[in-house]
Amino acid sequence: MQSGKASYYAKKFSGRRTASGERLHHDSLTCAHRTYPFGTKLKVTNPANGKQVIVRVTDRGPYVKGRIIDLSVRAARELGILSQGIAPVTVERYTETAIPFKPEEILDLPEFDIGTNEGSDTKPIWMELRDQYKKKTQEEKE
């Protein structure tokens, strides 16, 4: 996790190409960061009010000492830092879980046997996995 100051792009930069080749738009949730690869999602938090936003790295910068991230106008608005211009934030990499309904802590993906079901009386694999998951969570509750 990084802590430092964030600034944001002025609306006049809308339409210009970023270092990744994409065009900047003030309503997009994008940012500039010096080291994270393009496309990386970052969670930016404003510690003053607790607001958070998920942004995608599309540009390089900022090149001003003391600043760690440049945000799009919309991202700055969602964090509540538009009126300040520059504000302290924390930045951390954001990872999504592979399966939306399953928490990341217990993410153990099963090995799949690609094949066909023999007959109509066998359950599809997804039903067996669902039943195993329900059984496992019920055992953990007990």
C-alpha positions in Angstrom: 0.0 0.0 0.0 1.2 3.5 -0.9 0.3 6.7 0.9 0.8 10.1 -0.6 -0.8 13.0 -2.5 -3.2 12.6 -5.4 -4.0 15.2 -8.1 -6.3 15.0 -11.1 -6.3 15.8 -14.8 -7.9 19.1 -15.8 -10.9 18.7 -18.1 -9.0 20.4 -20.9 -6.9 17.2 -21.3 -9.9 15.2 -22.3 -9.4 13.5 -25.7 -5.6 13.5 -25.5 -3.8 10.1 -25.8 -2.3 8.6 -22.7 0.9 6.7 -22.5 -1.0 3.4 -23.1 -2.5 4.8 -26.3 -6.0 5.2 -25.0 -7.8 8.5 -25.1 -8.4 10.3 -21.8 -12.0 11.1 -20.9 -12.9 13.1 -17.8 -15.8 10.7 -17.0 -13.7 7.5 -17.0 -12.3 5.9 -13.9 -8.7 6.0 -14.9 -5.4 7.2 -13.5 -1.7 7.7 -14.1 0.8 5.8 -12.0 4.6 5.6 -12.3 5.1 1.9 -11.8 2.0 -0.3 -12.1 1.5 -1.9 -15.5 -1.2 -0.5 -17.8 -4.6 -2.1 -17.1 -3.9 -2.7 -13.4 -6.9 -1.8 -11.2 -6.1 0.2 -8.1 -8.2 1.0 -5.1 -7.8 4.6 -4.1 -9.0 5.7 -0.6 -9.5 9.2 0.7 -8.7 8.8 4.5 -10.3 12.1 5.3 -13.8 10.9 4.4 -13.4 7.1 3.8 -14.5 7.3 0.2 -13.0 4.7 -2.2 -12.9 4.3 -6.0 -11.5 1.6 -8.3 -9.4 3.1 -11.2 -7.5 1.5 -14.1 -3.9 2.6 -14.9 -3.8 4.1 -18.4 -1.0 6.7 -18.2 2.4 7.4 -16.6 3.0 10.0 -14.0 2.7 12.1 -12.0 6.0 13.7 -12.3 5.6 16.2 -9.4 7.5 15.4 -6.2 5.3 14.1 -3.5 2.4 13.0 -5.7 1.8 9.3 -6.2 -1.2 9.2 -8.5 -3.1 11.4 -11.1 -6.8 10.7 -11.3 -9.5 11.4 -13.8 -12.0 14.1 -12.9 -14.7 11.6 -12.2 -12.5 9.5 -9.9 -11.5 12.8 -8.0 -15.2 13.7 -7.8 -16.1 10.3 -6.3 -13.3 10.6 -3.7 -14.5 14.2 -2.8 -11.2 15.9 -3.7 -12.3 18.1 -6.6 -12.4 21.3 -4.5 -9.0 20.7 -2.9 -7.1 19.9 -6.1 -4.5 17.9 -4.3 -5.4 15.5 -1.4 -3.7 12.7 0.6 -4.8 9.2 -0.4 -3.8 5.6 -0.1 -3.4 3.4 -3.1 -3.4 -0.4 -3.3 -3.7 -3.0 -6.0 -7.3 -4.2 -6.4 -7.9 -7.9 -7.2 -11.2 -9.4 -8.0 -12.2 -12.9 -7.1 -12.5 -15.3 -10.0 -15.9 -16.5 -8.9 -18.2 -13.6 -7.8 -20.2 -15.5 -5.2 -17.2 -17.2 -3.5 -15.0 -15.2 -1.1 -11.3 -14.9 -2.1 -10.1 -16.5 1.2 -11.6 -19.9 0.3 -10.9 -19.7 -3.4 -9.7 -23.2 -4.3 -10.7 -23.9 -7.9 -11.6 -27.6 -8.6 -10.0 -29.5 -11.4 -12.5 -30.2 -14.2 -12.7 -33.4 -16.1 -13.9 -32.3 -19.5 -16.2 -35.0 -20.7 -19.9 -35.9 -21.3 -22.5 -37.0 -18.9 -23.3 -40.7 -19.4 -27.1 -40.9 -19.3 -29.8 -38.6 -17.9 -29.6 -39.8 -14.3 -26.2 -38.2 -13.6 -25.9 -34.7 -12.2 -24.0 -32.0 -14.1 -20.7 -31.1 -12.5 -21.8 -27.7 -11.5 -24.6 -29.2 -9.3 -22.1 -31.5 -7.6 -19.7 -28.6 -6.9 -22.6 -26.5 -5.5 -23.6 -29.4 -3.2 -20.0 -29.8 -2.1 -19.7 -26.1 -1.4 -23.0 -26.1 0.6 -21.8 -29.1 2.6 -18.4 -27.5 3.3 -19.9 -24.2 4.5 -22.4 -26.0 6.7 -19.6 -28.1 8.3 -17.7 -24.9 9.0 -20.7 -23.3 10.7 -21.1 -26.3 13.1 
